[in-house]
């Protein structure tokens, strides 16, 4: 387990009387897609927020890239190489698609307080940003306002922004949410190839995608991980069937 | 297309600002030149505020503090120089000055330091709290000026002779106008360059979506603080020129009415538009002059106009004329 890039041990978070994360222990190893599934309200997004540093855990430790990051805020964690996408697209609506990705590139290349160089003529930002847009298939939308592109394209843009950060690990919060079957299929293929670049912690409701992609699956129910294992192990697990898959399987 | 139309409108605005006082000069109407100078100075104060209000989305209701600090920098330094009283003698001698360049540098440094303190505290809040706390800080400085008898207190401070600038007779209205117009142009070019830079992109990003900024590893606070300081410096520079225009500075320059007026220039002209403050200040002065001459309650139609702009034309005057932007 020591080779895990990201590991959570006994992470707990309580909102009033609601236990959102109950002693969660899981890890993310190089080259893998680790899917986190569970019924609505199980605490998946809350857990992503704790890993990303947007919510402070009550107790437990999070290690990333060999360091305990409990004391790091979301900005520091992002800069260390944790890139997250949002369940509901969270973009800069008035920026062009390209500017959205360039902003992420600025973070990587630094010099944020550069005041006199026009950003749109800066090849060291534009070119890598365009490269990421091409990867997700949005290059022809580069000059459109992010507010004006379709929902599916916004999901792709979320991915491009995360890619532009060149992270050491991805936290993807329902990247397929609201996508049509065609888009989901395309994104599944894309994520399949992405794991070799950096491991992915994938929260997803689309079970076809999860079973196609995941090297390991953890099942979260009422804030607790009730099982972790390979796709076959999870499919055969009685607790999981009862608590989760049983509902529609 | 809209881009070109905005460019056209900006050109017309800039041309009008220069042409009107030149025509007034030919017609021997120095009062019109003074009005145009006032427009240039108010526009500049608005350019400062627009940086945080328009591009940064931070509604500062305390920019009169910086406008007044600039004004008092001019007033205090000039009064010491004109009365031959050093500002301090020990441990080393600091004398007053009637040189605008020195005054401007003092105004820039003083406003930057105070903006750094105010910003560091207020930028930890947002929304209505930010508005109220910036207002509170400005009011603190306002009451401080009122209760400080050394520099006139409530009565203010006169500058007997307008401060000087090398190679220019600043007492000549058209020369002083030219100086103010050039300073306005410099701050606008600076502002245009700034918003197109990495820093400008980050500032506008922080306005639209702080959550996303954090997720890509850029802390909005530092970006906003630097913008707040730069914004204050530009407004202070305008304040120094305004004191010299009137040859008088008083706590009125620090009052919340003034903060409101600067805000009106920006909102009326177009929030987040480069030429918005100029359009807004010009419209304000024209209304004040034309309506104010015939009707005591000229601010009533101004209020209605402002209401209409806020409700139906968020891009202000420039927005109405130039149309909506494609993207930032």
HADDOCK unambig.tbl for C-alpha pairs under 7 A between the chains (distance, minus, plus):
assign (segid A and resid 74 and name CA) (segid B and resid 214 and name CA) 6.16 0.50 0.50
assign (segid A and resid 74 and name CA) (segid B and resid 215 and name CA) 6.57 0.50 0.50
assign (segid A and resid 75 and name CA) (segid B and resid 214 and name CA) 5.08 0.50 0.50
assign (segid A and resid 75 and name CA) (segid B and resid 215 and name CA) 6.41 0.50 0.50
assign (segid A and resid 75 and name CA) (segid B and resid 217 and name CA) 4.22 0.50 0.50
assign (segid A and resid 75 and name CA) (segid B and resid 218 and name CA) 5.99 0.50 0.50
assign (segid A and resid 75 and name CA) (segid B and resid 219 and name CA) 6.10 0.50 0.50
assign (segid A and resid 76 and name CA) (segid B and resid 217 and name CA) 6.49 0.50 0.50
assign (segid A and resid 78 and name CA) (segid B and resid 215 and name CA) 6.06 0.50 0.50
assign (segid A and resid 78 and name CA) (segid B and resid 216 and name CA) 6.00 0.50 0.50
assign (segid A and resid 78 and name CA) (segid B and resid 217 and name CA) 4.84 0.50 0.50
assign (segid A and resid 79 and name CA) (segid B and resid 217 and name CA) 5.18 0.50 0.50
assign (segid A and resid 84 and name CA) (segid B and resid 215 and name CA) 6.84 0.50 0.50
assign (segid A and resid 90 and name CA) (segid B and resid 212 and name CA) 6.13 0.50 0.50
assign (segid A and resid 91 and name CA) (segid B and resid 209 and name CA) 6.90 0.50 0.50
assign (segid A and resid 91 and name CA) (segid B and resid 212 and name CA) 6.39 0.50 0.50
assign (segid A and resid 92 and name CA) (segid B and resid 205 and name CA) 6.33 0.50 0.50
assign (segid A and resid 92 and name CA) (segid B and resid 208 and name CA) 5.70 0.50 0.50
assign (segid A and resid 92 and name CA) (segid B and resid 209 and name CA) 6.02 0.50 0.50
assign (segid A and resid 94 and name CA) (segid B and resid 327 and name CA) 5.50 0.50 0.50
assign (segid A and resid 94 and name CA) (segid B and resid 328 and name CA) 5.96 0.50 0.50
assign (segid A and resid 95 and name CA) (segid B and resid 327 and name CA) 5.52 0.50 0.50
assign (segid A and resid 95 and name CA) (segid B and resid 328 and name CA) 5.47 0.50 0.50
assign (segid A and resid 96 and name CA) (segid B and resid 327 and name CA) 5.82 0.50 0.50
assign (segid A and resid 103 and name CA) (segid B and resid 202 and name CA) 6.86 0.50 0.50
assign (segid A and resid 104 and name CA) (segid B and resid 216 and name CA) 5.41 0.50 0.50
assign (segid A and resid 107 and name CA) (segid B and resid 216 and name CA) 6.49 0.50 0.50
assign (segid A and resid 107 and name CA) (segid B and resid 217 and name CA) 5.95 0.50 0.50
assign (segid A and resid 107 and name CA) (segid B and resid 218 and name CA) 6.16 0.50 0.50
assign (segid A and resid 112 and name CA) (segid B and resid 198 and name CA) 5.70 0.50 0.50
assign (segid A and resid 112 and name CA) (segid B and resid 199 and name CA) 5.46 0.50 0.50
assign (segid A and resid 113 and name CA) (segid B and resid 198 and name CA) 6.85 0.50 0.50
assign (segid A and resid 113 and name CA) (segid B and resid 199 and name CA) 5.13 0.50 0.50
assign (segid A and resid 114 and name CA) (segid B and resid 197 and name CA) 6.63 0.50 0.50
assign (segid A and resid 114 and name CA) (segid B and resid 198 and name CA) 5.87 0.50 0.50
assign (segid A and resid 114 and name CA) (segid B and resid 199 and name CA) 5.87 0.50 0.50
assign (segid A and resid 115 and name CA) (segid B and resid 194 and name CA) 5.28 0.50 0.50
assign (segid A and resid 115 and name CA) (segid B and resid 197 and name CA) 5.30 0.50 0.50
assign (segid A and resid 115 and name CA) (segid B and resid 198 and name CA) 6.61 0.50 0.50
assign (segid A and resid 115 and name CA) (segid B and resid 199 and name CA) 5.75 0.50 0.50
assign (segid A and resid 116 and name CA) (segid B and resid 193 and name CA) 6.04 0.50 0.50
assign (segid A and resid 116 and name CA) (segid B and resid 194 and name CA) 6.29 0.50 0.50
assign (segid A and resid 116 and name CA) (segid B and resid 197 and name CA) 6.11 0.50 0.50
assign (segid A and resid 117 and name CA) (segid B and resid 197 and name CA) 5.37 0.50 0.50
assign (segid A and resid 118 and name CA) (segid B and resid 193 and name CA) 6.81 0.50 0.50
assign (segid A and resid 118 and name CA) (segid B and resid 196 and name CA) 5.08 0.50 0.50
assign (segid A and resid 118 and name CA) (segid B and resid 197 and name CA) 4.53 0.50 0.50
assign (segid A and resid 119 and name CA) (segid B and resid 196 and name CA) 5.90 0.50 0.50
assign (segid A and resid 119 and name CA) (segid B and resid 197 and name CA) 4.78 0.50 0.50
assign (segid A and resid 119 and name CA) (segid B and resid 198 and name CA) 5.42 0.50 0.50
assign (segid A and resid 145 and name CA) (segid B and resid 326 and name CA) 6.81 0.50 0.50
assign (segid A and resid 145 and name CA) (segid B and resid 327 and name CA) 5.53 0.50 0.50
